[in-house]
Amino acid sequence: MGKLNIGIILGSTREGRLSPQVGEWVKGIADKRDDANYEIVDILDYNLPLLGTTDGSEPGIAAWNEKLASFDGFVFIVQEYNHSITGVLKNAIDHAREPWNNKAAGIVSYGSTGGARAAEHLRGILGELMIADVRVHPTLSLFTDFENFSTFKPAELHLKNVNDMLDQLNAWSGALKTLR
């Protein structure tokens, strides 16, 4: 069947965001596994307009959909803003439909409560798009896993959770590939 392709989606585009640090950390762990091809996908690179404000012909929309279609599964790097996901992540998710279907997703979240509320909101959205989210969910605290709320320094205990999440993600991504 060949290696699976897993996209690690950075869920924020704001200046000073922390998602690139978390995404690189997850990718570093994943790349040591040699069980799938992992790629960071930065929403910022696609210049997506606010859904419904244009005719939808912007090249970034087509490129976003093509990129998503190339993956068998996803890891969402989710930060909690006002007890939910970022507006830009919701907008990016809404700019695609079929490229999400019958795939699996893992969630790595962070925030004052580990981003747990944002992850729960994301799970509801993923279900509507026929994305099977896995149970293991690494949660990172802004208070204990980031120095001065800006430099990512994760506790060692998160390594096991990320690997367990990737185990589940790859199992589900492989199983769902048979449906596509």
C-alpha positions in Angstrom: 0.0 0.0 0.0 3.0 2.4 0.4 3.5 5.0 3.0 0.7 7.2 4.1 0.9 11.0 3.6 0.0 13.0 6.7 -0.4 16.8 6.7 0.4 18.7 9.9 -1.9 21.7 9.7 -0.9 24.9 11.5 -4.1 26.4 12.8 -3.1 30.0 13.2 -1.8 32.8 11.0 -1.5 35.7 13.4 1.8 37.4 13.9 3.7 35.9 16.9 1.8 32.6 16.6 3.2 29.6 18.4 1.8 26.9 16.0 5.0 26.7 13.9 7.0 25.7 17.0 4.5 23.1 18.0 4.1 21.8 14.4 7.9 21.4 14.0 8.1 19.6 17.3 5.3 17.2 16.2 7.0 16.7 12.8 10.3 16.0 14.5 8.7 13.2 16.6 6.8 11.9 13.6 9.8 11.8 11.3 11.7 9.5 13.7 8.9 6.9 13.2 9.4 6.1 9.5 5.8 4.9 9.2 4.4 7.8 7.0 5.4 10.9 5.1 4.7 14.0 7.2 4.5 17.5 5.9 3.7 20.8 7.6 0.9 22.7 5.9 0.7 26.4 6.8 -2.7 28.0 6.2 -0.9 31.3 5.8 0.7 30.1 2.5 -2.7 29.9 0.8 -4.0 33.4 1.3 -7.6 32.2 1.6 -10.3 34.9 1.5 -13.1 34.9 4.0 -15.5 32.3 2.7 -18.3 33.8 0.7 -16.7 37.2 0.2 -15.4 36.4 -3.3 -16.3 34.4 -6.3 -14.0 31.5 -5.2 -11.6 31.8 -8.1 -8.6 32.8 -6.1 -5.6 30.4 -6.9 -5.1 29.8 -3.2 -8.4 28.1 -2.8 -7.6 25.5 -5.6 -4.1 25.0 -4.3 -5.5 24.4 -0.7 -7.9 21.8 -2.0 -5.2 20.1 -4.1 -2.9 20.0 -1.1 -5.5 18.5 1.2 -6.4 15.9 -1.4 -2.8 14.7 -1.4 -3.0 13.5 2.2 -4.4 10.4 3.8 -4.8 12.0 7.3 -4.1 15.1 9.3 -2.7 16.4 12.5 -4.3 19.7 13.5 -2.2 22.0 15.6 -4.9 23.9 17.4 -4.7 26.8 19.7 -7.6 27.9 21.8 -8.9 31.4 21.2 -12.0 32.4 23.2 -12.8 28.8 24.0 -12.7 27.6 20.4 -10.6 27.2 17.3 -9.3 30.2 15.4 -11.5 31.9 12.8 -8.8 31.3 10.2 -8.7 27.5 10.8 -12.5 27.4 10.5 -12.4 29.4 7.3 -9.7 27.1 5.9 -11.7 24.0 6.8 -14.8 25.4 5.1 -12.9 26.2 1.9 -12.8 22.4 1.2 -15.2 19.5 1.4 -14.4 16.4 -0.5 -10.6 16.5 0.2 -11.5 16.0 3.8 -13.8 13.0 3.4 -13.0 9.5 4.7 -9.7 10.6 6.3 -8.5 10.6 9.9 -7.2 13.3 12.1 -5.3 13.8 15.3 -5.3 16.9 17.3 -2.5 18.6 19.3 -3.8 21.6 21.1 -2.5 24.3 23.4 -3.9 27.1 25.5 -4.5 28.0 29.1 -6.4 24.8 29.6 -4.4 22.8 27.1 -6.7 23.9 24.3 -9.2 21.2 25.3 -12.2 23.4 24.5 -10.9 24.2 21.0 -10.2 20.6 20.3 -13.8 19.6 21.3 -15.2 22.2 19.0 -13.0 21.0 16.2 -14.1 17.4 16.7 -17.7 18.4 15.9 -16.6 20.1 12.7 -14.5 17.2 11.7 -17.4 14.8 12.1 -19.5 16.8 9.7 -16.7 16.5 7.1 -16.5 12.7 7.5 -13.1 12.9 9.2 -12.5 10.3 11.9 -10.7 12.0 14.8 -8.6 9.7 17.0 -9.0 9.5 20.8 -5.5 10.3 22.0 -5.2 14.1 22.2 -1.9 15.7 23.4 -2.8 18.9 25.3 -0.1 21.6 25.9 -0.3 24.3 28.6 0.7 27.8 28.0 1.7 27.9 31.6 4.0 24.8 31.8 5.0 24.0 28.2 5.9 27.5 27.0 8.6 29.7 28.6 7.3 33.3 29.0 4.2 32.2 27.0 6.3 32.4 23.8 9.1 29.7 23.6 7.9 26.2 23.3 9.5 23.8 25.9 7.3 20.8 26.1 7.4 18.5 29.1 8.8 15.1 28.3 5.6 13.3 29.2 4.0 14.7 25.9 6.3 12.5 23.8 4.3 9.3 24.6 1.0 11.0 23.9 2.1 12.3 20.5 3.4 8.8 19.5 0.2 7.2 20.8 -1.9 9.7 18.8 0.2 9.0 15.7 -0.2 5.3 16.1 -4.0 5.7 16.1 -3.9 8.3 13.3 -1.9 6.0 11.0 -4.1 3.0 11.8 -7.3 4.9 11.0 -5.8 6.7 8.0 -4.7 3.3 6.5 -8.1 1.8 7.1 -10.0 4.8 5.6 -7.8 4.8 2.6 -9.6 1.7 1.4 -12.9 3.7 1.2 -11.5 6.3 -1.1 
